[in-house]
């Protein structure tokens, strides 16, 4: 993609518009293709979309699939911001000669990347799906104490990945500020998918912390669903955070 940097990308299907799958924090691109852990066989997102149109998925540097399958893209200095990720995706699409406009599908942190991309390159995006996407409003919806705990929760490396020195880390304070200062997203088809099962937080946190996080998360999802007129908000997904 320039500067001697390589990004791993997979493409499937044919047609327009191209759907760009943007994975969540520390997730490789194949998170959109692997079967769920419950043993039930399903048509997963990437092959399912490939039956309709062209779809791509890619590995951001420092991402993983499980605890032993690391990013197939070149490592970069961490931590990063969502602006870094947006510029990287833009360079990838140019290098791969994939014309827009695109439908961006972003899970979790990938949703923040998709939104900032649409703000910076509005003519390149014709639709968006936010899959239980993190929002900058989480910082204001939580108390200062809860936000400090939540920030640590989503920033600290999991014990299983402590040995991965290139692990993706996002500076959410800077990233949220970047999102707040971006231009509003132009009108386009938008679907917001929200979990309706609580996430497994783990660790030791004060009483009521998880309940407060879940309440703030759902309110943030409902705010995302008001970004453009005529959006579709799906809150009954029967799913935890990994809706896909």
C-alpha positions as CSV (number, residue, x, y, z in Angstrom):
1,X,0.0,0.0,0.0
2,X,3.1,2.2,-0.2
3,X,6.1,2.8,2.0
4,X,7.0,-0.8,1.8
5,X,4.0,-1.8,3.9
6,X,1.8,-4.8,3.0
7,X,-1.7,-5.5,4.0
8,X,-3.4,-8.9,3.7
9,X,-6.7,-8.8,1.9
10,X,-9.2,-11.5,0.6
11,X,-11.8,-10.9,-2.1
12,X,-14.8,-13.0,-3.1
13,X,-17.8,-12.7,-5.3
14,X,-18.6,-10.4,-8.2
15,X,-20.7,-7.3,-8.7
16,X,-21.3,-3.8,-7.4
17,X,-21.2,-2.2,-4.9
18,X,-18.2,-3.8,-3.2
19,X,-18.9,-4.6,0.5
20,X,-15.9,-3.9,2.7
21,X,-15.9,-5.8,6.0
22,X,-14.1,-4.0,8.8
23,X,-13.4,-6.3,11.8
24,X,-13.5,-5.3,15.4
25,X,-10.6,-4.6,17.8
26,X,-7.8,-7.2,17.4
27,X,-9.9,-9.4,15.0
28,X,-8.4,-10.6,11.7
29,X,-10.4,-10.4,8.6
30,X,-11.4,-14.1,8.7
31,X,-13.6,-13.4,11.7
32,X,-16.3,-12.8,9.0
33,X,-15.9,-16.4,7.7
34,X,-15.2,-18.7,10.6
35,X,-18.1,-20.7,12.1
36,X,-19.4,-19.9,15.5
37,X,-18.3,-22.0,18.5
38,X,-21.8,-23.5,19.1
39,X,-21.3,-26.2,16.5
40,X,-24.2,-25.1,14.3
41,X,-23.4,-24.8,10.6
42,X,-24.3,-21.5,9.1
43,X,-23.7,-19.4,6.0
44,X,-21.2,-16.9,7.4
45,X,-21.0,-13.3,6.5
46,X,-18.3,-13.2,3.9
47,X,-19.4,-16.2,1.8
48,X,-23.0,-15.1,2.2
49,X,-22.4,-11.7,0.8
50,X,-20.1,-13.1,-1.9
51,X,-23.2,-14.8,-3.3
52,X,-24.7,-11.3,-3.9
53,X,-21.8,-9.0,-4.8
54,X,-18.1,-8.5,-4.4
55,X,-16.9,-8.5,-0.8
56,X,-13.5,-8.0,0.7
57,X,-12.0,-8.6,4.2
58,X,-8.5,-7.7,5.4
59,X,-6.2,-7.9,8.4
60,X,-5.3,-4.8,10.2
61,X,-1.8,-5.0,11.7
62,X,-1.7,-6.6,15.2
63,X,-5.0,-8.5,14.8
64,X,-5.6,-12.2,15.6
65,X,-7.8,-15.2,15.1
66,X,-7.7,-16.9,18.5
67,X,-4.6,-16.8,20.6
68,X,-2.2,-18.3,18.0
69,X,-3.1,-17.0,14.5
70,X,-1.7,-13.6,14.2
71,X,-2.2,-10.8,11.6
72,X,-1.0,-11.6,8.1
73,X,-0.2,-7.9,7.5
74,X,3.0,-6.1,8.3
75,X,3.4,-5.0,11.9
76,X,3.2,-1.3,12.7
77,X,3.9,0.8,15.8
78,X,1.2,0.7,18.4
79,X,-1.0,2.2,19.8
80,X,-2.9,3.7,16.8
81,X,-6.0,5.8,16.2
82,X,-9.0,5.2,14.0
83,X,-7.7,7.9,11.7
84,X,-4.6,5.7,11.1
85,X,-6.9,2.8,10.4
86,X,-9.0,4.8,7.9
87,X,-5.9,6.1,6.0
88,X,-4.6,2.5,5.9
89,X,-7.9,1.2,4.5
90,X,-8.1,4.0,1.9
91,X,-4.6,3.1,0.8
92,X,-5.5,-0.6,0.6
93,X,-8.5,0.0,-1.6
94,X,-6.4,2.2,-3.9
95,X,-3.5,-0.2,-4.1
96,X,-5.9,-3.1,-4.8
97,X,-7.7,-1.0,-7.5
98,X,-11.1,-1.6,-6.0
99,X,-13.4,1.1,-7.2
100,X,-16.1,2.6,-5.0
101,X,-18.6,3.5,-3.9
102,X,-18.5,0.9,-1.1
103,X,-20.9,-0.5,1.5
104,X,-18.9,-0.5,4.7
105,X,-19.7,-3.1,7.4
106,X,-18.0,-2.4,10.7
107,X,-18.1,-4.5,13.8
108,X,-17.3,-3.0,17.2
109,X,-14.2,-0.8,16.7
110,X,-14.6,-1.4,12.9
111,X,-17.8,0.6,13.1
112,X,-15.9,3.6,14.3
113,X,-13.4,3.1,11.4
114,X,-16.3,2.9,8.9
115,X,-18.0,6.0,10.2
116,X,-14.8,8.1,10.1
117,X,-14.1,6.7,6.6
118,X,-17.5,7.9,5.5
119,X,-16.9,11.3,7.0
120,X,-13.5,11.8,5.3
121,X,-14.4,10.2,2.0
122,X,-18.2,10.8,1.6
123,X,-18.3,10.1,-2.1
124,X,-16.7,6.7,-1.7
125,X,-19.4,5.3,0.6
126,X,-23.0,4.5,-0.5
127,X,-24.2,2.4,2.5
128,X,-23.2,1.2,5.9
129,X,-24.0,-1.6,8.4
130,X,-22.8,-1.0,12.0
131,X,-22.5,-4.3,13.9
132,X,-22.7,-3.7,17.6
133,X,-20.3,-0.8,16.9
134,X,-18.5,1.1,19.6
135,X,-19.5,4.8,19.8
136,X,-17.7,7.9,21.1
137,X,-20.8,8.6,23.2
138,X,-19.7,5.8,25.6
139,X,-17.2,8.2,27.1
140,X,-19.9,10.7,28.1
141,X,-22.6,8.1,28.9
142,X,-20.5,6.5,31.6
143,X,-19.3,8.3,34.8
144,X,-15.7,9.3,34.9
145,X,-14.9,6.4,37.2
146,X,-16.8,3.8,35.0
147,X,-15.2,5.2,31.8
148,X,-11.7,4.8,33.3
149,X,-12.5,1.2,34.1
150,X,-14.1,0.6,30.7
151,X,-11.2,2.2,28.9
152,X,-8.8,-0.1,30.7
153,X,-11.0,-3.1,29.8
154,X,-10.9,-2.4,26.1
155,X,-7.3,-1.3,26.0
156,X,-5.3,-3.7,28.1
157,X,-4.0,-6.8,26.4
158,X,-5.8,-10.1,27.3
159,X,-3.6,-12.5,29.2
160,X,-3.7,-15.0,26.3
161,X,-2.2,-12.4,24.0
162,X,0.3,-10.9,26.4
163,X,3.2,-12.4,24.4
164,X,2.1,-10.9,21.1
165,X,4.3,-7.8,21.0
166,X,2.7,-6.3,17.9
167,X,-0.9,-6.7,19.2
168,X,-3.3,-4.0,18.0
169,X,-4.0,-1.3,20.5
170,X,-6.3,1.7,19.8
171,X,-6.1,5.0,21.6
172,X,-9.8,5.5,22.2
173,X,-9.5,9.0,23.7
174,X,-7.8,10.3,20.6
175,X,-10.0,8.3,18.3
176,X,-13.2,9.5,19.9
177,X,-12.0,13.0,19.6
178,X,-11.3,12.4,15.9
179,X,-14.8,11.1,15.5
180,X,-16.4,14.1,17.3
181,X,-14.5,16.6,15.1
182,X,-15.5,14.8,11.8
183,X,-18.1,16.1,9.5
184,X,-21.6,14.5,9.9
185,X,-22.2,11.4,7.8
186,X,-24.2,12.2,4.7
187,X,-27.6,10.5,4.1
188,X,-27.2,6.9,3.0
189,X,-28.8,3.5,3.7
190,X,-27.8,2.6,7.3
191,X,-28.5,-0.5,9.3
192,X,-27.5,-0.7,13.0
193,X,-27.4,-4.1,14.6
194,X,-27.2,-4.2,18.4
195,X,-26.6,-7.1,20.8
196,X,-29.4,-8.1,23.2
197,X,-27.3,-10.4,25.3
198,X,-24.8,-9.0,27.8
199,X,-21.1,-9.3,27.0
200,X,-18.8,-11.4,29.1
201,X,-16.7,-8.8,30.8
202,X,-14.7,-11.0,33.1
203,X,-12.2,-9.8,35.7
204,X,-13.0,-8.0,38.9
205,X,-15.1,-4.9,38.7
206,X,-17.3,-2.9,41.1
207,X,-20.9,-4.1,41.7
208,X,-23.2,-2.9,39.0
209,X,-20.4,-1.9,36.6
210,X,-21.5,-4.4,33.9
211,X,-25.1,-3.3,34.2
212,X,-24.1,0.3,33.7
213,X,-21.9,-0.5,30.7
214,X,-24.8,-2.5,29.1
215,X,-27.2,0.4,29.6
216,X,-24.8,2.9,28.2
217,X,-24.0,0.6,25.3
218,X,-27.6,0.2,24.2
219,X,-28.3,3.9,24.5
220,X,-25.2,4.5,22.3
221,X,-26.6,2.1,19.8
222,X,-29.9,3.9,19.7
223,X,-28.0,7.2,19.1
224,X,-26.1,5.6,16.2
225,X,-29.4,4.6,14.7
226,X,-30.2,8.4,14.4
227,X,-27.2,9.4,12.4
228,X,-29.2,9.6,9.2
229,X,-32.9,9.6,8.4
230,X,-34.6,6.4,7.4
231,X,-32.2,4.1,9.1
232,X,-33.0,0.6,10.3
233,X,-32.3,-0.3,13.9
234,X,-32.3,-4.0,14.8
235,X,-32.0,-4.6,18.5
236,X,-33.5,-8.1,18.7
237,X,-30.5,-10.0,17.3
238,X,-30.5,-12.9,19.8
239,X,-26.8,-12.3,20.1
240,X,-23.9,-11.1,22.2
241,X,-21.3,-8.7,21.0
242,X,-20.2,-11.0,18.0
243,X,-23.5,-10.6,16.1
244,X,-21.8,-11.8,12.9
